Each structure stands twice: as C-alpha cells, then as structure tokens.
Amino acid sequence: MSEIFPAQMSLLDTAGPARRRGTGEAGLVVFNAQHASPERSRAQADWLAAHGRADIVVASEVSGTHTVLAQALTEHGYDVLVPDSGGDYRVLLASRTGTLSPVPGLRLAHLPHRAVTAQLAVDGIRLVVMGLYVPSRGPRERRNVDKRLVQESIAALLPALAGQDAEIAVAAGDLNVVEPGHRPHHRVFGAWEYDFYRAFAAHGLADAFRHLHPDLLDHSWYGRSGDGYRFDHTFTTAPGRIRSCAYDHAPRDLRLSDHAAMTTVLATS
C-alpha cells in the first residue's frame, strides 16, 4: 500500500483477459464516472474493458463512498490507482499496458485526491500520466473557492510534470473549464479560468484535440439548455506522437455517464 494512495489496488493474479502486448501505440480514455452507483460502476468498467483503445483510463468524478469501479477494472485485467478521498469525488487511473507507479512530489496542495499521477513503461518508453478532476463552481456560499484553489494547485505542478524525464507526459481529465474562443461562448467563465487553460501550453503541454482538429466543433457535456461544453481535455508534451483524438458519445447514449468519453491514441515506438 502506498502512503500517497492508501486505497491503491493491484492487478489480481486471476483477473480478466491477458494484458495488452506491445503494438507501438497506446490509447488513453478520459471518462467521467458521474459518481455512479455500484451497479452502474460495473457497467462502466465493462464498457471500458471492451473498448479497443482503453489501454490507460483516467476516470474522474469517481465515487468516494465505494470502490466498485476500481475493483471491477482490476477484475478486467487493469492495474489501478485510486486515492482515499474521505467521501469526496476523486480520480482513478487504470492501465492494462503497464504497471502504474506513483510519481513522488506531484501532489495537489488542495484536495489532493482530485489528481493522481503515475508512471509506466509502454513499449520500452516512459510515460507519465496526471489524471485530473477540477471541482465545479460549487454551492453559493463557496462559489468557485475549491475550483480556483484546485486549478491553482494544478498549474503549480505543470512545470514539474513537463520536466519529467519521460518520452511522453500527459495531463488529462474533466477540468470543468472551456478553451478561449469556445463555441458557443459561455459568459459564466472568468479570465482566471481561461488563464488556467492557457497554463498547459505555457508549460509545454499541447491540447491533443486542438492539435489535430484546430477548428472542429465538438463537446463533452451538455447543459439543460442543450448548449455544449468542451470540459474534458487531454494535454501532452509529445504532440508529434498523437495519432488520433476524438470524443465518443456512446457513454452518454448508453446512460453510463453524462459526459462523452475522450480517446487519444499516442505512438509509443
């Protein structure tokens, strides 16, 4: 058991299918678990395990009251890291392409369970993944307090993430922020939130979706008005290795989540 990740779960010897063998590519799926019930968590794990590109999973808004998603992914052959959160929503990392090892020092100053950072070897290269879940705006009496503190904590870690001795470093998850110039424009976002989005590029992490699709309009979450928001993001220090990046709306259609999944394929050879 790790001191940083007291609820870390390892691959079971009897678990699920054989783990992925070297293919020269690794797929990373960002998935918002929407604080699912135990039953729906198992259905989410089944969907992810059947996904041909879910070699690495960054799950956000994971329940803090049960560990069913972590256990079910473990049973499907994933190595899983998930922090104790004291009941708050948290982030989960899972891999079926290499064993996850926590990266010392890359820990949020505020709500540390909202970020999980691990390293793994994929096809002989070192890949570092920081999974993120930024709080929403919050109740009226704490409007934007936790959101701003978590964003500031993440931004403070980006130089260390980008400076890792790794062929690929990735930061990914539900950031609850949209890009400058987002269509449609949402007046609710302030300059400090756009500055947070810009911080990734400022520290050498490219927006994978925008790198491949400079003008494509797509969203990962929709409000009651029907307006879309591109809340889920993947950033990487190795944009030249991006082979594909797209939103998959199947989880929304299947009612597994209120977010689309985001799949990014990276070259590992």
Secondary structure, 3 states (H helix, E strand, C coil): CCCCCCCCECCCCCCCCCCCCCCCEEEEEEEECCCCCHHHHHHHHHHHHHCCCCCEEEEEEECCCCCHHHHHHHHCCCEEECCCCCCCCEEEEEECCCCCEECCCCCCCCCHHHEEEEEEEECCEEEEEEEEECCCCCCHHHCCHHHHHHHHHHHHHHHHHHCCCCCEEEEEEECCCCCCCCCCCCCCCCHHHHHHHHHHHHCCCEEHHHHHCCCCCCCCEECCCCCEECCEEEEECCHHHEEEEEEECHHHHCCCCCECEEEEEEECC
